[in-house]
Amino acid sequence: MKRVALILSGGGARGAYEVGVLAYVFDHFARVRRKTPKIDLILGTSVGAINGCFLASHLGDPALGTRRLANLWSDIRMDEVLGFGIGQMTALPRLLVGGGQQGVGVFDVEPMARLVEREVAWRAISRAFRERRLTALSVSATEISTGKTVLFMQTAVGTPLLRRPRRGR
């Protein structure tokens, strides 16, 4: 059985570029082709994982979903995704000399977590699996305290994995 996978990379601002390409594919290209492309698997890392989850939650109408995502990206403010306060300021010297025992980043990612929680329609992803619009969704991110890649995968019921996912080193 032939399947189509959409693989979205990480890299901060690249997420906005990805959304531009997705908007083209699911809107203009779909109109020219007179058919919306069927995506079976969505795989993303970092910001690509966020875009992938958002798209997975809008597979019922991906053109509308990508337009909403494009609007989200164009209207977003820095303080809605990254925080920098006294906690990050006091941790900065430790970060510059190697981070110590505890994983520390330059920014507080809690605002991004709230944005993702608010904007991704998680129940719609489950519905996409039930309605067989999606076969698999895989997201990966770097665990800041260890530097290891963490992979999360969800598949539709009865979908065998080709290979067992492994944790990065």
MOLIN-V25368 format. One record per run of one state. SS is the DSSP state (alpha for helix, beta for strand, coil for the rest). FROM is the first residue (numbers start at 0). TO is the last residue. If there is no record, write none. Layout:
BEGIN
<<SS:FROM:TO> <SS:FROM:TO>>
END
This chain:
BEGIN
<<coil:0:3> <beta:4:7> <coil:8:12> <alpha:13:32> <coil:33:39> <beta:40:44> <coil:45:45> <alpha:46:55> <coil:56:57> <alpha:58:74> <coil:75:76> <alpha:77:79> <coil:80:81> <beta:82:82> <coil:83:84> <alpha:85:95> <coil:96:106> <beta:107:107> <coil:108:108> <alpha:109:118> <coil:119:120> <alpha:121:129> <coil:130:134> <beta:135:142> <coil:143:146> <beta:147:154> <coil:155:168>>
END
